[in-house]
Amino acid sequence: MPRAIAPNNDIDNCGLTYDELQELWLGPSHNGSLFNDERELRDAWIRGRDVVMKLWATNGRRPMAWWHLGDAEALGLRWPGHSNEQSYLYEHGVLGEAECAELIRSWRRAFDRNQGSDIPQSLRRQWQAERPRRGRKRAEPALPGSEAPLKSEAR
């Protein structure tokens, strides 16, 4: 009976070491790249992309290989820097619904506490406009590309 080929989203079957996967996530270490050239790096991204995205494309962040090996460029995006990455991806509609919802909750908590955070300007303006109207129940903003707002958090 022929053996089924495991999908590349399985860490043990993508053909890359943990160190190579980590380089796709964070970029090369201070000791340099584990890959000999750009071709090897791109090949590793093709083989390990599903695993790396499953593990580290979370919380409004994307792996370095995603930014530098064509995925971001195909969407017309450029690396905004670590401190602006979450709001940048949110504003450009790249994030999934659940990821957006979690970030919005986190940003709202930071906003309500007047904490500095990478809050998208569109949300900051909306929430600042709501401040003078104390006593009114606030509504969560709609996710990018959706029609309906998120349900308000329980207080």
N, C-alpha and C positions, 0 to 999 in steps of 0.2 A: 504494500500500500504506500503511495507517495506521501511524503511528509509535507504538511502545510507550511508555507513560508510565513514567518511571523511578521506582522506589520512593523514599520520603522518607528512607531511610537512606543515601542517596548524598549526600555533602557538597556536590557541585556541582549537585544537583537539588532540594534542599530549599527553595530560595527565600530563604535567609538568608545574610547576609554572615558572614565569619569573626568579626568583632567582635560581631555579634548572637549567634552560637553561643557565643562566649566568655562573654557576659553570662549566657546560660542556664546555663552551667557554674559560673561564679564569683560571679554576682550583678552588680549595677551597679558601675561604676568610681567612683573618687572624684569624677569629673566628673558623675555621675548616670547615669540610664538612657538607653539609645539608643531606647527605646520611649516613645511619647507618653503612653500610659495603660495601665491593667491589661488592657484588652481586647486591645491590640496585643501585649502581653507574652504573654498566654494563647494568642493565635493563633500567635505565633512558637513557643511550646512545642509546640503541636499539630503544626506543620510540621517543627520541628527535633528533636523528642524522640528519634526513633530514632537520628539522627546523634549527638546529645549523649550519649545512653546508651551507644552503641557506643564512643565515644571516651573517656568519662570516668567511667562507672559501673564502676570497677575498684578493686581493692585495698581492698575494704570501705568505699568512699566513694561518695557519690551527688552529682550536680550540685545546685546551689542551687535551680534551678527544680523539680527533683524534690521537694525538701523543701517548697517554698513554693507550689506551684501544684496541689496536690491529690493527687499520687501517694502521698506519705507519709501524708497525712491519711486517705486511703481505707484504709490499712492500720492506722490507729489510732496512727501514729507522730508524734512531735514532734522537731524539731531538737535533738539533745543537745549540740551544740557540736562543733567540729572535733576536739578532743582525745579525745572519747568516741564519735565516730561509728562507728568500726570495731567496737568491742565491742557497741555498741548494736544495730547492724544484724545482727551475728552472733547475739546473744542473742534477737533477735526473728525469726530464721529468714528473713531477707530475701535473704541472699546465696546465690548458686549454689554447687554442690558444689565446683567447681574453685577458686572464689574463697575459700571456707571453708578448703579444704585448704591453700592457699598462706598464708593468714593464720595458721592453726594452726601451721604450720612456723615462720613468722616469730616468732610469740608464744612458741613453745617455746624458740627460740634466745635470745630476750630474757630469758625466765624463767630459763633455765639459767645465764645470765651475770649474773643479779640486776640487770638493767637495768629502769628504769622504762619502762613501756609501757602502752598501752591494752589490756591483756589482760582478757578477760571474767572476772568473778569466778568463774563456774562452772569454768573451766579452771584458774584460779589455785588454787582450793580442791583440785581433783583432783590437780594437780601437787604441791602442798604435802603432800598426804596420801601421795604416793608417795615423798617424800624420805627418810623414815626407813628405808625398805625398800631400801637400796642393794644393788646386785647383781642385783636383779630387772630383767628387761627391761621397759621401759615400752611401753605400747600407746598409739597415738594415740587421741584421743577421737572418738566418733562424731560425724558431722555432724548439725546440727539436723534433725530429721525423718527420720533414717535409722536403721536397725537395727544395721548392722555398723560396727565401728570402721574407721578408715583404716589402711592398712598402715603399719607402723613405718618410719621413715626408716633408711636404711643409715648406719652409723656409720663 
